[in-house]
């Protein structure tokens, strides 16, 4: 007989919200894993001591965690689901007959708290991960990934403050010689640069770097300055911006096209796959410029950093070695023309500070680039003119010049480290850690696109997504420990009933 269901409303119901949420539901794991009582201390400065009681800030953060955990990007839908989903109601602490918070509470709280509160929230979650032993600092993986901004390509407009190139060629050449003198400027100690090649530990940075208490590098590679024709053809960020989100960057990538993007920079610990630092920048910011800021945010001492060749700059090598960190980072090299003698064929003489070409001729140190902190080595014109290797060394120019960064000693040390088996194994497994974290964030937690506008709100989304991913690592660790404990007691009582020795070997 075919049954027919008919809903009969009752006048009274005997229900308990606690009984309707399964014991193995993820919200129970979240409630048991992370105690959010510290949220009130983070937010107390943003509330008045008088007036009507507001929505509990713990409820606000719990709603945000649910949204990022389940990939609910719409705050309207999230507020609606918190009223319909019984497990969500139980987690935020609202009974059947209580109206759940309005969706505007979330946007107002995000604007009121700002980036500072969410950074501290991420750090508190990270601290719990460190206490549980999920962060060791033995090996750290760093990388950055582009995230689409909440701006259409149709919002591209010219900048009002775009730089105008109005320098004549003669003035430009004059400025080049003024900025790159034959002899080093006053702020660079020539004697110290000469002996830096024999210094295997590091240089005293009083003359080469700005004097400060931090052991950090103050000089970075300057941004590329393109010609006016190139900027006009390729829509440079110097000349164009988005009308709806001016802080995003106009970026082109093969396969992705031209879009407005932000860039999410992360570091992941190899022990528990925990995200230890988050930095969100406009999409045009190079990845190697952010490594120092990422290392400053680490909760524990780092022994090794592994990244791709985008981080392989002289400044980053010097930064790592000066901090006692081994850089498993391939060197970033420019494409070399075919059938051209490589730089490795030129031998450097550290005593006389010169290069010897394959033909035995000398390349002397002549000019110094202040912006890029590099020395230029050039031979005599007559030596290259009659050289039998000229067609394979410099077929289109009169001479073959070489450049040597001030931090070359750190580059040489890094190249030796990259030849070790430990560094090679780190590079092999790099994508299994950091790329997997980015894939998880984009496919499961809504980080495929920035759903707000502005760099600060984009940073908040990156921090909350990383916090949810770290909480997942905590839940997994607790479940693993509970399972191991159950197996131990099962073995213990089994041995006890058999009358054998109960103490494991």
N, C-alpha and C positions, 0 to 999 in steps of 0.2 A: 504494500500500500504506500502510495506517495504521500510523504508528509508535507505539511504546509505550516510555515512559521508565521506567527502573528505576535506582534509586540503588544504586550499588556502592561501599561504603566501602573506602577504601584504607588501607594501613598507614602509608605515608609520603606527605607532600604537599610540593611545592616551591612555596611561596607567600611573598610579601613584601607586607606591609601597605602599603608605600609605592607599590607598583605597582597596588594595587587602588583607590586613591583617584584619581579623574580630575583631570587638570591644571587644568581650569576649574571645579572644585568650589569652593563658597563658603568652605569651611574653609581651603583653601589661601590664599584672599585674606585671610581673617582673620589667619592666621599671618604672612603677609607684611606686612600693613598695620600691625598693632599689636604691638609688643614688650612683653610683660607682665613683664619682669624687675623692673620697679619694684614689683611687688606684694609681693615678699619684704621690701623695705624698709618698706612700709606695715604689714606684719603681724608684723614681728620682735619687737615688744614684747609680743605676745600668746602667745609660745611660750617654753618653758623651754629652757635650754641643756643639760639632762640628760634622761635617759629615752629611751623608744622614739621613733624618727622618726615624725613624723605625715605625713598626706597633704600633698603640696606645695600651698601656698596658691595657686600659679599654676594647678594643676589644678582647685582649687575654683572659682576665678574663671572659668576656661575653661568648666567645666560650667554655671555660672550664665549665662554669655553665650550658650551654646548653647540653654539653656532659654528665655531671653527672646527670642533671635533667632527661634526656631521657634515661639514661643508655647506652650511646654510648661509649663503652670502647676503640674502635679503633680511634686513632687520624686521620688517613687517611680518614676513613669514616666520621668522624666529619667535617673535612675540606671540603669534597665533599658535605655533606649535607648542609653546610652553603652556598655553591654556588647554590644548587638546590632548597632548601626550601625558599620560599619567606618570611615566618615569621622569619626565622633565619636571612636572609639578612636584614630585617627591624630592628631586635633587635641589630645586630652588627653595623648597620649604613652604609651599602654598597648598592648602587643603582644597577639597572639592568646592566649597562655597566661597572661596576667596578669589577675587579678580586678580589676574596676573598683571605685572607692569606693562604699561603702554610702550610701544616701540620707540617713541620719542625719548624715553628715559635713557636708552642706550646711546643715541647720538648726542644728547646733551651731556651725558657723563664723559663721553670720549672727548668732546670739545673742552669740558671743564678741567679734566685731569691733565690732558696734554701728554706729551711723549715721556716726561720724567717719571710719572707714576707707572706707566706700562714697562719702562725699562727696569724699574725697581721690582715690579712683579716678575718679570722674566728672570732677574737675578736671584730672587727668592726661590723660584722653582729650580733654578740651576744649583743653588746652594743645597737643596734637598738631594739632588742627584749626586753631588759631591759627597755628602754625608753617607749616602747609601753605597758609595764605592763605585759609581758608574763612570766617574771621570778620573783618569790616572795621569794624563799629560805625557804619556810615553810617546805618542804619535798623534799629530794633529793634521787634519786635512782641510785645506782652504780652497774656496772656489766662489765664483759669482755667476748669477743667472739673470737673464733679462726677464722682466715681467711687464706685460702690457699695461699702460696707463689708461685711466678712464678718460680718454680724449681721442676724438676721431681725427683722422688724417685731414679731414676737411676743415679742421680748425686751425690749420697752419696759416700764420700771418707774419709779415715782416716785423722785426724788432725795431722799436723806436731808438734804442740805445746801441744799435749795431755799430761796431768800429769801422771807420772809413779809412781805407788805405790811400793816402795822398802824399806819399814820399817819392821823390824822384830817385832814379837809379843811382845817381851820384851821392845823394844824401844817404841812401841805404848802404852803399859800400863804405862810406865814411863811418857810419854807425857800427857796421860789422867790425871794422878794425878797432874802433874804440872799445867795443865790448869784448873783443878777443885779442888782447895785446900780445906782442911777441914775448914779453916777460910777464910773469904772473903778477896779479894785483897785490896790494898791500896786505889784504886779509888772508893770503895764502903763503904759508911758510915754505920757501923753496927747498931748504935743507931737509925739512921733515918729509916732503914729498919724495925726495931722492932716496931716503932710507926706508920708505914704507914698504918697499919690495922685500926687504929682509926681515920684516916684522911679521912673525907667524901668529902672534896673539892678537894684535890690534894696535891702532895708532892712538896717541893722545889727541883728543879732539878739540883742544883749546884753540888752535889756529884754523883747522879745516872745517870745523863745525861751530855753530853758535854755542857759546858757553852757557850751560844750564845744569840743573841738578839731575835731570833725566838722561839716561844713556840711550838717547834716540837720535836719529838722523834728521836734520832740519832741511836738507836740500833734496828736492825731488826733480825728476825730469820735467822740463817745461812742456806745456801743451803745444801741440802742433799748430802752426800758423799757416793756413793755406792761402794761395793766391786768390785774388778777387774773382777771376774767371772760374776757378774750381769751386769756390764757395757759392757762386751763383748757379752753377750747373747742378751741384749735389745738395743744395739746400742745407748749408751749414748751420749749426746751432748758434754760431756767432751772428747770423743774420735773420734767423727765423725762430719762431716759438709757437706753442699752442695757445690759443686764446682761452680755452677752458682750463688748462692745467699748465701754466707757464713754467713750473719747476721741473716738468718732465723733459726728456731729451728726444730729439728726432733721430732715430737709429735705423740703419739698414743692415740686414743680415740675409745671406743667401737662404732661400727656403721660407723665410719669414716675411720678406718684403720690407717696406718702409712703414714704421710705426712709431708712435710716442711710447717710450718705455722708461721704467725705473730698473735699477739693478740691485738685486738682493745678494749681499756678500755674507757668507757663513764660514764658520770653522766647526768641524765635527771631531770629537774625540774618538779614537779608534777602539777603545775598550768597550764602551756601552752605546756607541753611536749617538751620543748626546750632543746637541748643538751648544757650543760654549760661547759663541759671540755672534751678534747680528748687526750688520751695518747696511742701511738702505741709502743709495745714492741715485742721482739722475743716471740714465742709461749710458750716457757718453763718458762717464768717469772711468778711466782705465782701472783694471783690477789690481795692478801692482801698486797703485797709490793708496790702497786701503789696507794693506797688510799690516802696517805699523799700528793702525787703530784697532785692528782685530787682535793683535798680540797684546795690546794694552788692556783689553777686556778679559783676558783669560783668568779663570778663578784659581788655577793651580800653575805650578811651574812646568813649562813645556820643554821637552828634550829634542823633539824633531818635528819639523813642519814639512808637509808634502803638498805640492800644488803643481799645476801645469806650467807650461813655458810662458804664459802671460805674466807670471810673477817673477820671471827670471831676469830681473834687472840688477845692475851693480849695487844700487842702494839697498835692495832687499837682501842681497847676499851679505853685505856689510852689516845690515840691521840684525840679521839672525846670528852671525858669528860673534858680534859684539855682545849679544845677550846670552851667549852660550847655547844657542839652538842650532841643530844640524839641519841645513836646508836641502831637502830632497826635491829640488826644483830644477828642471832642465833650463839651460840657458836660452834666452830669447835671441834669435839670430835673424838677420835680414836675408832674403833670398840671394844666392850667389850666382853669378853668371857662369855658364858652362865654359869649360876649358880655361878657367881663370885660376891662377895660383892661389891656394887658400892661405889664410893668415898663419896657419900652423907651420908653414914652410919658413917663416921668418923667425929667427932666433933672437930672443931678448937678452941683452947683456946688462945685468943688474948693477954691476960695478960702475960702468961708464954711462948707464942710462941711455941705451941706444938699441936699435934693431939691426940685425945683419940679414941681408936678403939672401936668397939661394945662390946668387952670383958672387957673394962675398962683399958686397958694397954696404956702406954704412947709411942708416937712416937716423938723422939727428932729431932731437926734440926741439921744436921751434915755437909753436903757439899753444896757448891754453884757452879752452872754452870755459868761461865762468859759469854759464847756465847749466851746461851738461857735465861740468867737472871732468873734462877729458883733455889729455895732452895729444898734440899732433906731431907725428914723426914723418919727416920727408927726406928723401935723398937729394943729391945734386942732380941738376938737370942733365949735365953732360954724362953722368954715370948711367942714367936710364936711356939716353939717346943712343948709345953704342952697345947697350946690353943685348946679348943674344936671346935673352928670355923675355924681351919686351912684348912680343906678340901674345904671349901667354900670361903676362903679368899686367900690363897696362896698354892694351892695343889702341884705345881711343883717347888716352890722355898722355901728357908729357911725362909725368912721374906717377909713381905708386905711393900714396900716403897711407899711413896707419894711425889709428887712434888708440889710446890707452887710458882707461878711466883711472882716477885717483884710487878707487877701491879695487884695483886689479888683483891685489894680494888675496882679497876675499873671494874673488871669482875663481882664481887658481885653486884655492883651498876647497871651494865647492865642487869644482870639476873632479878633484881627486876623490871627494866623498861620494860623488855620483857613480864612480866606478866600483864601489863596494856592493856586495850582495844584499846588504840590508837596505840600501837606498833603492836598488833595482826592484826588490820585492815590494817596497812601499809604493813605487810608481805603478806597479802592476795592479795593485788592489785599490788604487785611489778612486777610480770610478765606481767601484762597488760600494763605497761608503758615501762620498759626497754627492754623486749623481743620483744615488738612490734616495737620499734625503730630499733633493729638489723634486724628484718625480713624485714622491709621497705627498709633498706639500701642494703641488700643483693639481694632482689628480684627485686627492681625497679631502684636502682642507681648503680649497678655494683660492690658492695663491697663483692660479694661472693668470689672474688679472687683478690689478689694484682697483678696488671698488670705491675708493674715495679719491679726493683730489688734494694735491699738495704733498710735499715731501714728509712733513710731520705725520700726517695720517697714513701715508704709505709705510712709514717706519712702524707705526702702531700695528698695522696689519701684519707686517713681517715679524714683529716681536710676539704677538699673540699666536700666530701660527707656529713659531718655534717653541713657544711654551707648551702648546698642546702636544707637539711631537715629543717633547721631553717628558711630559706626563705619561704618554704612552709607553716610553721606555721604563718609567718607574713602575707602572702597572705590570708590565711584562716581568720585570725583575722580582716584584713581590709574589706574583703567581708562581714563578720558577722556584723561589725559596719555599713557598708553602707546599708545593708539590714535592720538593726534596725532603721537607720535614715529614710529610705524610708517609713517604716511602721509608724513611728511617724508622718511624714508630711502628710501621707495619712489620718491618724486619725485626725490630726489637721485641715486640710481643710474640712474634712467631718463634723466635729463639727461646723466649721465656717459657712458652707452653711446651716446648720440646725438651726443656730441662738442660739445655746446653749453655755455654758461656754467653752472656748477654753483652759483653763489652766487645765492640767491633775492633778488628785489628787495625 
